[in-house]
Amino acid sequence: MDDEDRVITVLGETNWQFQFEDQLPVPLNKPIFIKRHQWHRLIKGTGSLTLKITKNARTQTNKT
């Protein structure tokens, strides 16, 4: 689990798949948004996988 939201985008063609917890796998043919602390996994396909990962850091405000 990560502490920030992310968007993953595949660079090139692949048959690898992406799966959120308790959901069916989906092909990696469009950008996928992953919320912070959300369980997920990649399912290996044939060949190598190249991803672009864009992190969206959240700022925390401490109230006193």
C-alpha positions in Angstrom: 0.0 0.0 0.0 1.2 3.5 -0.8 0.5 6.8 1.0 -0.5 8.7 -2.2 -2.9 8.4 -5.1 -1.4 7.2 -8.4 -2.2 6.9 -12.0 -0.5 4.1 -14.0 -0.3 4.3 -17.8 1.2 1.5 -19.9 3.9 2.5 -22.4 3.5 0.2 -25.3 1.3 -2.9 -26.0 1.0 -5.6 -23.4 -1.2 -8.5 -22.3 -0.5 -8.0 -18.6 -3.6 -7.3 -16.4 -4.4 -5.2 -13.4 -6.6 -6.3 -10.5 -8.1 -4.4 -7.6 -8.8 -6.4 -4.4 -12.1 -8.4 -4.7 -12.5 -7.5 -8.4 -11.9 -9.2 -11.7 -8.7 -8.5 -13.6 -8.8 -5.9 -16.4 -6.5 -5.3 -19.4 -4.0 -2.5 -19.1 -5.2 -0.7 -22.2 -6.1 2.7 -20.5 -4.8 4.7 -17.5 -5.8 3.3 -14.1 -6.3 5.5 -11.1 -5.3 3.9 -7.7 -6.4 5.5 -4.5 -4.0 5.6 -1.6 -4.0 2.5 0.6 -6.0 0.6 -2.0 -4.9 -3.0 -2.5 -4.1 -4.0 -6.0 -1.8 -6.3 -8.1 -0.4 -6.9 -11.6 -1.0 -10.2 -13.3 2.0 -11.2 -15.4 1.5 -11.5 -19.2 4.1 -12.4 -21.8 7.0 -10.1 -22.4 8.1 -7.1 -20.4 6.0 -4.3 -19.0 6.8 -0.6 -19.0 4.7 1.7 -16.9 4.5 5.4 -16.3 3.5 6.1 -12.7 2.2 9.5 -11.8 2.0 10.1 -8.0 -0.5 12.6 -6.6 0.7 13.5 -3.1 -2.0 14.6 -0.7 -1.3 17.3 1.7 -2.4 16.9 5.3 -3.7 19.6 7.5 -3.3 19.3 11.2 -6.0 21.0 13.1 -5.3 22.1 16.7 
